[in-house]
Amino acid sequence: MKTTIKITLTALMAVFFIASGSIAQNHPDSTKAHQHMMKKDMKNNKMMDHGKMKKNHEGMMGHSNKMDAKKGMANNMVHEGIIDVQAIDQNKDGKVYQDMMDWNVISDKPGKCPNCGMKLKEVSIDQAKQNLKKHGYKIR
């Protein structure tokens, strides 16, 4: 009886490992690239920034959420490079709307993030700048 259980468990484990290997082989390039990114960031003792992950994912998968085709939403609220928060505040009220997950998504009007769909939070210009600096973005 014990021998039968051992043989059954061994067979199940073998099937599991074989199935795991074949699933991982369906996307070998993206898996290897993702592991490389994680090792690189762990080596530098940094947390992976969501914006950086998204950018790397776009490069691996060959697509981007730069425009939401269903809603026709142009991506004028996603900022890259050196971000001038003062210039984003077009109505000069000292406040902007920022995504708390995609920190470089900033607008002068309320709305939703074109990347993740999260509602933008109203923050002061100073707070938006602090958030950007804290998450590795360059500001003017």
Secondary structure as GFF3:
##gff-version 3
##sequence-region A 1 140
A	DSSP	alpha_helix	2	25	.	.	.	ID=ss1
A	DSSP	alpha_helix	28	43	.	.	.	ID=ss2
A	DSSP	alpha_helix	50	61	.	.	.	ID=ss3
A	DSSP	beta_strand	82	83	.	.	.	ID=ss4
A	DSSP	alpha_helix	85	88	.	.	.	ID=ss5
A	DSSP	beta_strand	95	98	.	.	.	ID=ss6
A	DSSP	beta_strand	106	107	.	.	.	ID=ss7
A	DSSP	beta_strand	121	124	.	.	.	ID=ss8
A	DSSP	alpha_helix	125	134	.	.	.	ID=ss9
A	DSSP	beta_strand	138	139	.	.	.	ID=ss10
###
